[in-house]
Amino acid sequence: MAGLALAFTMALACAPVHAEPVSPNESRIAAYDPVDARHLTLRVYSAAMAREITVEVQRPADTSRPRPVLYLLNGADGGEGTANWDHRAPQALEFLAGKDVNVVQPIGGFTSYYTDWRAPDPALGVIKWKTFLTEELPPLIDSALGANGFNAIAGLSTSGTSVLQLAIAKPGLYRSVASYSGCAQISDPLGYAFVNLVLEQGPGDSMNMYGPLGDPMWAANDPYVHADRLRGVDLYISNGSGLPGPHDVLDGPYSLPGFDGLAHQLTVGGVLEAATDYCSRNLQARLTALGIPATYDFHPVGTHSWGYWHDALINSWPVLARGLDSR
């Protein structure tokens, strides 16, 4: 660790690192791999999960003064394969490269919902992503990158739920939140069934996440139930209807490959998007009843797929920028 701060400064054209990054619970940046002058890969040791997490970082072009941080989450597979922003929607990152913001993309969290599970899972181990993303990682990033303490967070699909949970869990940490095709209500029977449908795609057991249907942990982590705690956060909520749209074409730049891929995108992706559309519109009604403003971007077409999330990220930038006090 002795030369870590100096290495950051020498390897990257970035603001000086003022301290060896260590979080209050002894989480730390264990290693780094500079990719180029704008990108680096961090390995961050999470004390809560007792393992290292890969974190991809994109720096702003101008680091002459402290800049804010946008945390960008992936979907159900945690971005561990190629289903991440770098591989599936690189144009979104190119768009962000022109903004005065650090972009931080944690890799991992396969079918975890980026939350703290009640018990270790035999297949997934100890899952404490909420702790990682609210207590451990932000102070490390702020210190290592010389950030200014202004944070925003955006997520798609499962993490479209998570970003709302995280903003509620740590008030004031994330000043703006963008949820793309997320399901906010998870504790009623329909929401519970949707979460379990997602978790069934992986090896984990939802009993180890929040317990059985009706367990108080489901309601305690339900953004719809606790929507009043989103007051004061700049919110962007987007969704398609599940019907085919402009990005649902054979071998398109954002389509799954081949006829089988397109068929999956239209059927499974259509059903998933219709389900999250139901959730998102219910969240709109709930926030409206509470008098909490938000920006809604609902479309008459669009499946649960990357082309629409690329568009949503770009459309959400004015909302994210307000919370980041950026442009």
N, C-alpha and C positions, 0 to 999 in steps of 0.2 A: 504493500500500500504506500510505501514511502515516496515513490516517484509517480504516483498516479496523477496527482494534480498537475505536476509539471508536464507529464506526458500528454494530458488533455490539451494543455495550452500549446505545446510544441507541435502536436500532430494535427491540430485543427485551427482554422482561422476563426477562433471563437473568443468570447469574453474570458478573462482570467478566472480560474477556479480559486476560490478564496479559502476553502477548507477541504480536508479529507472528508468526502461525503459519508456520513453515518447517521442513521435515523435513531430516534429515541429508544427503540427496542433492539438496537445493534444490527439491524439490517444494513447492508452496505453494497456499494458497487464493487464487485469482486474482480471484474476484468472488463476490458473494452477492446474493440477492434475497429479502428478507423477505416472507413471504406473510401472516402474521398473528403474534400474540404467541406462538404455539406452533410455528410452522412456518417454515422458510426453505429456500431452494435455494442450494447452494454450487456453484461451478465450481472444481474442484481441478485444478491443473496437475500431471500426472504426469511427472516427469523420465524415468522408465524408458520410458514410451510416447510421450513428446514430444507430448502433447496434453492437452486439458482433459476432465475427467470430471464429469458432473453427479451431485451427491449431494443427496438429499432428507433433511431432518432434521426430526424431531418432538421438541420439547423437553418435559420433564416440567413439570407445573403449578408445582411448588415447586422453584425453583433457588436457594434460600437457602444451600444447601451443595452441594459437588461431588457429582455423580451418576454412576452407571455408564453404559456404552454397550452397546446391543444392535445389532449389525450384521445387517441383514436383507437377504438376497440373493434375487434373482429366478431364473427358470428359463432355458431355452435362449435365449430372445430377449433376455435381459438387462433386461427391463422397458422396452425402448425404445419399444414401442407402447403398448398398453393391457394387456398381460399382466403386470401388476405388482400389488403389494399394494395400492397406492392405488386402482386401478380394479377389480380383481377380488375383493379381500377387504378392503374398507375397514373392516368391522366388527372385523377383527383389530387394525388400528391404533387404532380407538376403544377397544378393550380395553386396549391398551398405554398409551393416553393417561392412564389412571387409575393407572399405575404410576410409581414414581420412577426413571425410566430415560430416557436419550436414545436415540431410535431413528434409526439411520443407514442409509439405503437407497441404495447406489450404483446409478446407472442406466447401463446399457451392458454390454458383454461378450457380445454376441450370439454364440451357439454357440462360446464360448471355454473353457468349463468353469472360468472364473476362475482359470486357471493361467498359468504362464510357458511360452510356446511356445519350442521349440528354434530356430526360424527365423522371420523375417518371412513373413507370408502375403500373396501377391499381392492377395487380395481383402480381407483383414481388417487388414493392416498388422502393426505390432509389437504383440505381445500379451504383457504382463507383469503380469497381474492379481494373481498371487501376490505379487509385489513390492509392488504398490500396496496390497494389503489386509493385508500384514504389516509393511512398512517405511515406506511413504509416508503413507498416510491416517491410521492410528491416532494418531501424534504430533500431526498437524494438528488432528484432532478433539479430542484431549485438551486442547490449548492453547486452541483457539477456544471450546470449550464449557465450559472449566473442569471437565472430567470428573475422576473420582477414580482412573482407571487400572484399574478392573475392567471387563472386556469379556466379552461372549458373542456367539455368532454362530449364525444359523439360516438354513437354505436348503431349497429344494424342487427335486425332480426333478434336473436336472444339478447344481445348486448343493447338493443334498443329498449329492453326492459331494464337492464343493469344500470344504464347511465342515469335513469330516473331514481333507482334505488340508491345509487352512490351519492347523488346530490342531496337526497333526504338524509342519508346516514351521517354526512359530515357537512352541516350547514355552513355556507360561506366558502367552502373549498372550491366548488365548481360554480362559477358565476353565470355561465351559460351552458345549456344542454341541448343537444340535437338527437332525437330519437327517430331512426328510420325503420319503418316496418316492425315496430316492437309491440309487445302485448303488456300493457300496464297492469291489468287486473289478473292476478294469479291465484287468488285465494277462493274464488267461487268455483263451483264444479266445472264450468267450461274452461276457465283459465287454468285450473289445476290439470285438466285433461290435456290442454295444449302444452303445458310445460312438460308433462310426462311423455307426450308424443315426441318432443324434442330429445329428452333424456334417453328415450329408448333407442335413439340412433347411436348412442355410446354405451360404454360398459358400466356406467355409474347407476346407482339406485337412489331414486328421489326420496326414499325413506331416510337416507343419510343426509339429505339436503335439509328439508324442513319437516320431515315426518309424514304421517298419513293426512289425507284430506280432513280438514277441520282442526288440525293442530294449530295452536296460536302462532307458531312461527310463520305460517303462510300469510296470515293477515298482517303480522308485524313487518313483513318484507314486501307488502303489496303497495306499489306506488299509487294505485287508484284509491285505496283506502286512506292513504296518508297524503293525498294530493294537496291538502292545505299547507303542507310543509314545503311545497315548491314555490310558495309566494316569494317574490323578489328575485327569482331566477329567470333569466332570459331563456324562453323555451321555444323550440322548433319541433313540431311533430309532423311527420310525413307518412303517407301510405298510398299504395295503389289499390285497385279493386279486386285484383286477381284475374281479370280478363286480359287476353293478349294485347300487347302494345308494341311500340316501335322497336324495343330492344329484344323482342321475342321472334327472332328470325333465324333461319338455318345458318349455322356457322358464323353468326354475327360476332362482332368484337367482344360482346359481353354475354354471349350465349354459351351454354354447355355444348360441347362438340358433337356433331353428327345428328342423325335423325333421332337416335335414342336419347341423346342429351336434350334436344329441343322438346321431345315428348315429355321428358321428366320435368323440364322447366315449365311447360304449359300445364301439366296435370298437378304434380306435387307442389310446384311453385305457385300455381294458381290457387290451390286450396289453402296453402300457408298464408298467402297474401290476403285472401278473403277473410281468414281468421284474424289476422292482425289488424285489418281494416275495421272489423267489428270492435276490437279492443280500443283502437285509436279514436274512433268516433265516440265511444263511451267515455274515454278520458277527456275529450273535448267538452262533452256535456257536463262532466264533473267539474272541470276547471271553470267553465262558464258559470255554473251555479255558485261556485265559490268566489267569483269575481276576480279570478287570476288570469291575466292576459297571456296569450301565447300566439305564435305564428303557426298556422295550420296549412299544410300543403297536401291536399287530398286530390287524387287523380282518378278519372273514370276507367282507366286501364292500368296495366302494369302487374307483373308477377313478382315473386319473391326472388329477385335476382340482381346481379351487380350493376347492370346498366342504370337501373333506377336509383340505386344507392349512390352511384357516382353523381347522377344529376342532383339528388337530394343534398349531398354534401356541398356542392357548389351553390345551390339555391339557399342553403342554410348559412352560408358564410356571413351575410350581414347580421344575423342574429348572434352567431358565435363571436363575431368581431365586437359587438356591443359589450358583451361580457368581458372580453379580453382588452377592451379599450384600445382596439387596433383597427387597421383598415385593410 
